Amino acid sequence: MATCTLFSVGDADLASPADETLPTYDDHTSLMAPVAKPHVVELGTEWAPLHRTLGAHADAEPLGFLGGGGERFAPLEDGTRSTGRYFAPAATVKLLAAIAKLRDETVPDGELRRLLSRVRVFLAEAVEGDRGIIVHKLL
């Protein structure tokens, strides 16, 4: 079952060279290693139920960001075990706006509601820091 991790990144993070001495698909990928304290939220295997709870929207819809959309992020793409997609800061603002419109009552499961809250906080902090996000899935 696929797992998912969200990273928020700024321009300086994207410009940092990857540390090639680390395992390619460590919990906090080698690309993120140069960031002193990467801003991360681990969704694990719960990303799929959360995506369905958000409406299982198509890639082009802001609420579909867990399932698709964004720009291909080549350092995390290997075509078989890992995918990475980048959402620029302006797109992250749209993701936050879409998530902010959701009412908690629309999420019946308590654990998914807590996870949605963590994603809201994560996106709000990314937007506050003028950062984009990377959605990394290990397949």
N, C-alpha and C positions, 0 to 999 in steps of 0.2 A: 504494500500500500504506500502511496506517495506521501511524503511529508513536505511541509512548507515552512519557510522562514522568511520574514520580512526584515529588510535592512533599510535604514534611512541613510542617505549619502549626500554629501555636498560636492561641489566642484573639486575641492582639494582632495577628497577621498578618491574620486574617480581618476585624478591625475597621479595618485600614488602608484608606484609600480608594485605588482603582486610579488609576494614572497614565495618564490618557486620552491623553496626548501620544505614548505609545509604540504601536507596531503591536500590534493586538489579539492576533495569534497569533505573536509572536516566540518564539524558543527558550524563553525564560523569560518567560512571558506577562506582559502589563501588570499583571495582578493581583498578580503576585509581585514586581514591580519595587520596591515600598517596603521589602521585606525586605532587610536589608543583605547577608546571605549566605544565600540560600534553600538549604535542605537538599534536594538534588535527586538523582535517579538517572535517567539517560536509558536507556530500554530500546530505543528506536528501533523498528525493524521486528521485532526479536527477541522482542517481547512476545508475539506470537501463538504461536511455537513453545514459549516458556516456559509460556504458559497451557495448551497441549496437554500438555506434560510434567508439569505439576502435576495433570493429570487432566481438563482442560476441564470443570470442575465448573460447575454452575448458579450463577446470580447469588447465590442465598441462601447458598451454601456459602462458608466463609472462603477456601478455595483458588480460588474463582472470581473473586476481586477484580480480576484484570487484565481479565477479560472483561465484568464487570458488577457489580451490587450497589452498595451505598452510597446516599447521597442525591444527587439531582441537584444539580449546582453551577452555578447559572444564569450566573455571569459567563463561564464557558467553554463554554456551550452555545449553538450557533447553529443546530442542527438539520441542517446540511449538511456543514460542514467540521470541526467541533470538538465534542467532548463532554468534560464534566468531571463527576466523581463524588467526593463527599467521604465519608470514613470518619472518624467521631469518634474521640477517643483510646481509648475503651473498645472500639470495634470494631477499632482498630489492634492492641490487645493480643491479640484473638482471631486476627487475621491472623498475627501473629508466632508465637503458640502453634501454629497449624496448620502454618506453614512450618518451625518448629523440629522438628516430628515427622518430617519427611521425611529419609530417609537419602540421602546423596550417591550411593550406588550405584544408586538408582532413576532417576538422571539420567545416561544413558549418554554424552551429548555433552559434551565438555570445555568448550566455550564456554558452553553452557547451564548447566553446573555452576558456572562462574565467575559468570555473571549471577545465578543463584540465590543464590550467596554474597553478592553485592552487595546483593540485595534483602533478605536476612536481616539484614545489617549496617544497612541503611537503616531497616528496621522496628524493629530493636532500639534504634537511636538515637532514633527517633521516640517509642517507648514510654518510653525513659529520660527524654526531655524533656517527657513528658505532652502530646505533639502528635498531631494527627490527620494523615491523608494525603489528598491529592487525586490521583486518577488522571486525567490529561489525555491525550486521544487526538486527534491531527490525522488526519482521514480523507482 
